[in-house]
Amino acid sequence: MTNARTARNAREKSAALRAKAEREESRRRTVRIAVSVVVVIVLAVVAVVIVQIAREKELEASGSKPPRHLTDGAFAVGSKDAPVTVTVYEDFLCAACKTFERANRDQFAQWVDAGLLRIAYRPIAVLDYQSKDFYPSRAVVAAAAVMDLAPEGFPAFHAALFDNQPAPGGEGLPEEKIIEFAVQAGAPRAEVTKAIKDSAYRGWVVDTTKDAAQAGIGEPPVVLVNDKPVTALDEDSVRAALEAAARAEGATPPPASSAASTSPTTSTDD
């Protein structure tokens, strides 16, 4: 009996030791897996940061010469004598910017055609991190090329980019598609193709984006009417802001029911 009990105790002790060893090995395996996952995540984040820094350095190293026909650094549409100025900070990958642009496109054109509104578009590239191919920067470069080569076509090109806005997180519009929009807006094919493929204004894009950040411009769209921020960006709220600004300047707003042109005139004064 004693020998049997001793043998049984030995077996139980051995089994307990094996179970303990297995639990400890399981814990060590779990820790190793967790550490491996963390390392992979950290390496992925570091890789993204390195790519972004390299991209920024590449952009900074390129020329920062602005396109021609800017007005105080902005893509201006409308008469310089208009009583109302709307300043728009936007990113071509920003969904809210698209919503704002499409909601107000017609009434902006109406006011521009009436000589009452000047729009100062200030496109920036703050959402490059949401694009696999830095689409926001590429889009602003292309817009700058159109402004430089065919300023009258800028409004149509601007509308085309928002009408065909890609989804964030993937690839943006291919260069050839952007070039076609530019040509359709009136830019000469050879010149605009070279400007877009060479990223001719990418240094300027970096500079303007940094300038906006340093000026305290937050997430786009940021809209100012005669230098006053507007937070409600639906058509009716924007119209109310335009009308108030016009009346403050002694101007009479156009009736809301008036038909609007879809191609307002680009200002090319300096």
Residue pairs with C-beta under 8 A, 6 or more apart in sequence:
48 129
52 128
52 129
55 128
55 134
56 206
59 137
59 202
59 203
59 205
59 206
60 203
60 206
61 203
62 199
62 202
62 203
63 200
63 203
63 204
64 203
64 204
64 206
64 207
65 201
65 203
65 204
66 73
66 144
66 201
66 204
67 144
67 145
67 147
67 148
67 201
67 204
68 147
68 148
68 151
69 147
69 148
69 151
69 266
69 268
69 270
70 76
70 147
70 270
71 80
71 120
71 267
71 269
71 270
72 120
73 122
73 208
73 211
74 87
74 120
74 121
74 122
75 120
75 121
75 122
75 123
75 143
75 147
75 154
75 158
75 266
76 118
76 119
76 120
76 121
76 266
76 267
76 268
76 269
77 108
77 112
77 118
77 119
77 121
77 154
77 155
77 264
77 265
77 266
77 267
78 111
78 112
78 115
78 117
78 118
78 119
78 264
78 265
78 267
79 112
79 115
79 118
79 265
79 267
80 118
80 267
80 269
81 115
82 111
82 112
82 115
82 116
82 117
82 118
83 116
83 245
83 246
83 249
83 250
83 251
84 111
84 116
84 117
84 118
84 225
84 226
84 242
84 245
84 246
84 249
84 251
85 117
85 118
85 119
85 120
85 225
85 226
85 227
86 108
86 117
86 118
86 119
86 120
86 223
86 224
86 225
86 242
87 119
87 120
87 122
87 223
87 224
87 227
88 100
88 119
88 120
88 121
88 122
88 221
88 222
88 223
89 122
89 123
89 124
89 212
89 217
89 220
89 221
89 222
89 223
90 97
90 100
90 101
90 121
90 122
90 123
90 124
90 220
90 221
91 97
91 123
91 124
91 125
91 126
91 127
91 136
91 220
92 123
92 135
92 136
92 139
92 140
92 143
92 161
92 162
92 165
93 127
93 130
93 131
93 135
93 136
93 139
93 165
93 166
93 168
93 172
94 127
94 220
94 221
95 165
95 168
96 220
96 221
96 233
97 162
97 220
97 221
98 162
98 165
99 233
100 221
100 223
100 233
101 158
101 159
101 162
102 162
102 163
103 233
103 234
103 235
103 238
104 233
104 235
104 238
105 159
105 262
106 260
106 262
107 235
107 238
107 239
107 242
107 256
107 260
108 117
108 119
108 260
108 264
109 155
109 260
109 261
109 262
109 263
109 264
110 254
110 258
110 259
110 260
110 261
111 117
111 242
111 253
111 254
112 118
112 119
112 261
112 264
112 265
113 260
113 261
113 264
113 265
114 254
116 242
116 246
116 251
116 253
116 254
117 242
118 267
119 264
121 158
122 208
122 212
123 139
123 140
123 143
123 208
124 136
124 140
124 205
124 208
124 209
124 212
124 217
124 220
125 134
125 136
125 137
125 139
125 140
125 205
125 206
125 209
126 136
126 209
126 212
126 213
126 219
126 220
127 136
127 168
128 134
128 135
128 136
128 137
130 168
130 169
131 166
131 168
131 169
131 170
131 171
131 172
132 169
132 170
132 171
132 172
133 171
133 172
134 172
135 166
135 171
135 172
135 173
136 172
137 199
137 202
137 205
137 206
138 172
138 175
138 178
138 196
138 199
139 161
139 172
139 173
139 178
140 201
140 205
140 208
141 195
141 196
141 199
141 200
141 201
141 202
141 205
142 157
142 161
142 178
142 179
142 181
142 182
142 192
142 195
142 196
143 154
143 157
143 158
143 161
144 195
144 200
144 201
144 204
144 205
145 182
145 187
145 192
145 195
145 196
145 200
145 201
146 153
146 154
146 157
146 182
146 185
146 187
146 192
147 154
147 266
148 195
148 201
149 187
149 188
149 191
149 192
149 195
150 182
150 185
150 186
150 187
150 188
150 192
151 266
151 268
152 186
152 265
152 266
153 182
153 185
153 186
153 187
153 266
154 185
154 266
155 263
155 264
155 266
156 184
156 185
156 186
156 263
157 181
157 182
157 184
157 185
157 187
159 262
160 181
160 184
160 185
161 173
161 178
161 181
164 173
164 177
164 181
166 172
166 173
175 196
175 197
178 196
179 189
179 192
179 193
179 196
182 192
182 196
183 189
183 192
194 200
195 201
221 233
222 229
223 229
223 230
223 233
223 238
224 230
225 238
225 241
225 242
225 245
226 245
226 248
226 249
228 241
228 245
230 237
230 238
230 241
232 238
239 256
242 253
243 253
246 252
246 253
247 253
